[in-house]
Amino acid sequence: MPAGDSCYTPREIASERGQDTRPGRRLQVAIDYKNWMRDTLDYAKTLRQIAIPGSHDAGMYMSINCSIAAGSCNTQTQTKRMYDQLAAGMRYFDLRPAWNSGVLYTGHFTSVVALGTEGCEGDTLVNILNEVRDFLLQLISREVVILKFSHYYDRSANKFEFNDNQKRTLIDLVTGILGRWLYVNDTAARLADISLSRIVDPNKANVIAVFEDMPLSLLQPGTYRYGAYLPPPPPPGQKCGTQHGAVEGDLSVYDEYSNTNELAVMEADQLDKLDCAVNHGGDLFLLSWTLTQSAVQAADCLVGIGPTIVELAQPAIDSIVPRLARYPITSANIPNVVYLDVSPTQATDACIEVNQRLGNNKI
């Protein structure tokens, strides 16, 4: 690399320092997490060919207006505000809008037997989108941010759906605050098949905003339909099926969490899913490296005798880098989104390492 060029990849820096740069070795170099894509990725690659870190229930870094059986211990999934999640390297965000008396919050709600719908609201979408804007305003870089909106909950009507007026309000809010950065696909290709160099503008970051269950008539330029990719379940006693699912929407993502509070069970389940070819039949594969409270833990934490979601997340955070470093990843089984609670920089480290092993780093 020419003298004076500061765009070294972490592996190049490590090599110059005489460090072990073999695949699977965690690199002890400084990473600019705000600009990790710019600094480490070959922009000829597509979203389908790379790994990026993702934030589960990204708006739940606070818990307010909670129902009777909910609190921060069983609804808060994040400890960093949206700006700080971006600064930690997160590039895929799971945002779950909740409508309450005309205001769009985020929310973490679920139906509980005998109790009805329980949960809390997080920050408002206005605050969240403004923090995305503030982050982008500070960058003269080439980062790509994916905002995925799903799990709509109308708290005023107590139903898990939005009407068209509420969806229109959501679209208008996103385009009104982030319109300048929204990527408009002017190609015939799917979003996941467009090179990063075409998605980004050299002088700014670009946002891909995708919406679950959004009518085409409500979409505006730079907004797209999200599709859940789900192949048929495998035959009894088998870990992997043989039939592909339907590819729907503009960005089709395989996203199936393990629904367990046991680290070993989650790891085995997610890595089995990662290794199953039919699970990669959509646009992106999401590795859900998350642990889920049991019903007892969710109740006990309210009185201080059970682990919170944040506390439960720590073993998964600690394991993501070493587990992926030991796992044989090829172009056929890429964890396109590495999805965690708490938005740790370890998720970014893991993705950088995966991309380096796949040859997606800068030359």
N, C-alpha and C positions, 0 to 999 in steps of 0.2 A: 504494500500500500504506500502511496507517495508520502514523503515527509510532509508534516503539517496537516494531513487529513485526519480529523478527529473521529471519523465515523468507523471506528473499529468495532468488530463484534466482540462480545465477551470472550469467545474462544480464542480469537486472535490475540487479545490482550493477555489472556492466560498463557498462551503459547510463548509470547515474548517474555513473560515472567518466569518461564521454565516450569509452569504448573502442569499437572496431569490433565490433558484435554481429551482423554478417551471418552466415548459415549457412556453416559450413565454417571460420570463424575461431576459432582456439583462444583460449579466454578466460583472460586472465591475472588470475585472482582466486583467493583462498584457498578451497579446498574442504575441508569436514569429511568426509573419506572414511569415517569410521566411521558417519556419518549421512547419506550422500549421497542415499539414496532418500527419506528424510524431508524433506530440504531442497530437493530439486529436482523430485520427481515429482508429477504429478497422480494421486492415488490412486483416481480413477474408472477409470483404465486397468487393463488386465489384463496378465498375463504375456505373452500373445500379442502385445500392442501395444507392448511396451517392449524396450529392450536392457539387459542386465546383464552385468558382467564375470565370466568363469569361470576357474577354476584347473585346469589339466591335471595329472593325477596328483598331486593336492593333498597326499597324505601323504608324498611323496618329497622332503622337505626334509632328509632324512638317508638314508644308505644303510648298512645293517648286515647281517650274516650273508650276505655275498655269495657267490655261486658262483664257480668258478675263473676264468671269463672275464668276470666282471662287477665293477664298482666304481662309486664315486660318479660318475665321469666319464661313464658311459653308462647310469646309472639315475636320478640325481638331477635332478629337473625343477624344483624349487623352492628358494629360498634363505631363505624366511620360514617360521616356524612357523605353525600354523593360526590362532592368534590374530592374528598380524601380517598374514596374508593377508586376514582379515576387516577388519582396521583399514585396509588399503589399498583396500578397497572391493569385494573379491571377494564375489559372492553365489551363485555356482553352483560346486559342488565335485565333482570327479571323484575318487571314493575307491574303491580297488581292494583289497578285503580278501584277505589271505593267511593261511591257517591253518597254524600250526606248533606241533605238540605241544600243542594245546589253547589256544593264545594267538592272538588275532586281531591281526595286524599289517596295515599296508598293504604293497603290493608292486609291483615293476616287473619282470615276468618275461616272457620270450618263448622260443619254441622256435627253436633254432639248429641248422641242418643239421650233422650229425656230432658235435655237442656235447650235444644234448638241451636241456633247459630251463635257461636261464641268467637270472640277475637277482639282485636284492637286496631285502631287506625295508626298509621305511621305519619310521615311528613306529608305535606300537601304536594301535589304534582307541580304547582307553580314554583315552590321552593326548589324542588328536585331539578326541574328543567332549567331554572335560573342558575343552579350550581353547575350543571353541564355546560351551559353557555359561558359562565365565568371561567371554567377550566379551558374551554376552547379558545376564548379570547386571549388567554395568556400564551397560547402555543403558536409558534411558527414552525410547524412540524407536519408529520404525515401519519397521524393516528386515525384509526377507524373505530367508531363507537356504534354498537348495536343496541338499540332500545327495543325490548320486546314487551308489549302490553297484552296482558291476558288476565284470566280469573276475575272478570268484572263482578263487583258486588254492589248492588243498590241497597244501601243500608236503610234508606228511608222507606223502601218497599219490602225490605227483607227478602231479596231474591238475588240469585247469582246470575244476573244478566243485566245488560244495559239496553234501553230502547234506542231508537235511531237518533233521537235528539241528544241523548247523553253521549252517544258515540260521536256525533258531530261536534259536540262541545269538546270532547277529548282530542279529536283530530285538530280542531281549530287552535286548541291550547298548544299542542306540540308544534304545529306549523307557525304559529304566531311568535313563539319564543325561539325556535331553532330553525326556522325556515332558511336562513342564510347558509346553514351547514348541511341541510338535508341532501343526500345524494339522489339525483334523478337519473334513473337508468334509461339511457337513450339507445340501448343495444337490444338485440333480440334474445340475449343470453339470460339465464337465470342469475340472480344476485350472487350466488355462491360460485359461479363460473366466470366471473369478471375479474380480471387481474386487479390486484391492489393498486397498481400504478394508474389504472383507469378510474378507480373509485375516488382516490384522493386527489385533491388539488395541492400543488406543491407548497402553497402558502397557508394552508389551513387543514384542520381535521375535517372529516366528513362523518355524518351520522346516517345510519340506516335505521329507520323506524318501522317496525312491523307490528301488526295488530291482529290479534285473534278474532275470528268471527266478525270481520268488518266488511259490510257490503261494498261492492265495487263503486256504487254510486256515491259513497261518502269519502272515498279516497281522494287525496289531493297530491300534486306532484311531490315526490320524495317520501310518500307514505305507501306502505305495502301490506299485503295480507300475510299473516303467519299461519303456517300449517303444521299441525302435530303429525309427525311420521310415526306410524305404529304398525309393524308387521303382525300377522297373526301369531298368537302364542305358540311356543314349541310344543311338540307332542309330550304327553306325560312321561316324566322320568328323563327328559332331555333338556339340555341347557340352551339349545339353539334350534330355531325353526328353519324351514326351507323356503317359505313363501314371503315374498316382498309385500310391503304395504303400499298404499296409495300416496303419491306425491302430490300434495295440494298446496295452494297458496304460492306466494313468491319466494318464501324461504321456509323450507320444510325441515323440521328438526326432530330427531329422535331424542326424547327426554323422559326417561323412566327412572324414578328414584327407587331406592331399595326398601324404604319404610322399615328401618330397623335402628335400634340404638346400640347395636354391637358392631364394633369396628371391623372385626375379621369377617363377619357375615356381609357387611356392606362392601368391603374390598373385593371379596370373592365374587359377589353378585355383579358389581359394576365391571370388573375385569372380564368376567364371562360375557357380559353384554357387549363390551368393547371388542371382544374377539369373534363375535358372531357376525358373519358377513351380511346377512339380510338386514341387520340393524343399521347398516351403512347405506341403505338404499335411498334415503332422503338426501337432502343437501348437506346437513351437518349432523354429527353425532355429539351429543352432550353427555359427558361423564359426570354424573351427579354424585360428587364426593361429599355427601352430607349424611349426618346422623339425625334420626328423628326420635323425639321423646316418645316413650310409651304413654298410654293414658294415665297410668299411675304417676309417672314422673311429671307429666303436665299438671296434674292436680297437686302433687306433693310440693312442687317448687313454689307454689303460691304461699305456702307456710314455711318455706325455707328448709325443707328436708329432701329436696330432690334437685338434680342438676338443671340449670337453665339451658336453653338452646345454645347460648354462647359458650357455656362451660362444656357442654356435650360436644361441641364442634372441635375442641382442641386436639383430641387424638387424631381426627381426620386431617387437620391442618399439619400436624407433625409428620403424618405418614405420606402425604401426597408426593413430595419430591423423591424420597427413597423408593417408594413403590413403583412409580412410573419409570424411574431410572433403571429399575431391574426388569421392567416389562418389555417384551419384544414388540416394538411398534414399527409398522411399515406403512407404506402409502395406502394399504388396504384397510387399515384399522386405526385411523387417526382420531384421537380425542379432540375434536375441533373446538369444543368448549369445555374447559375444566372448571367445574362449578362448585363453589364452596360458600359456606356461611363465613361471616367476619371479614371477607375480602382480604385475605392475608397476602403479603408479597410472595409467600411460598408458592401460591398458585401461579404467579407470573414467572417465578424461577422455573417451575416445572414445565411451563409452556415454552419458555426460551430453550430449555434443554431438549424437549421433544422436537422443536423446530430445527435445532442444530443437528440432531440425529437424522432427521429426514432430509437434510441438505437444503433447508429453507432459509439458512442464514445468508447474510450478504457475502458476496465473493470479494 
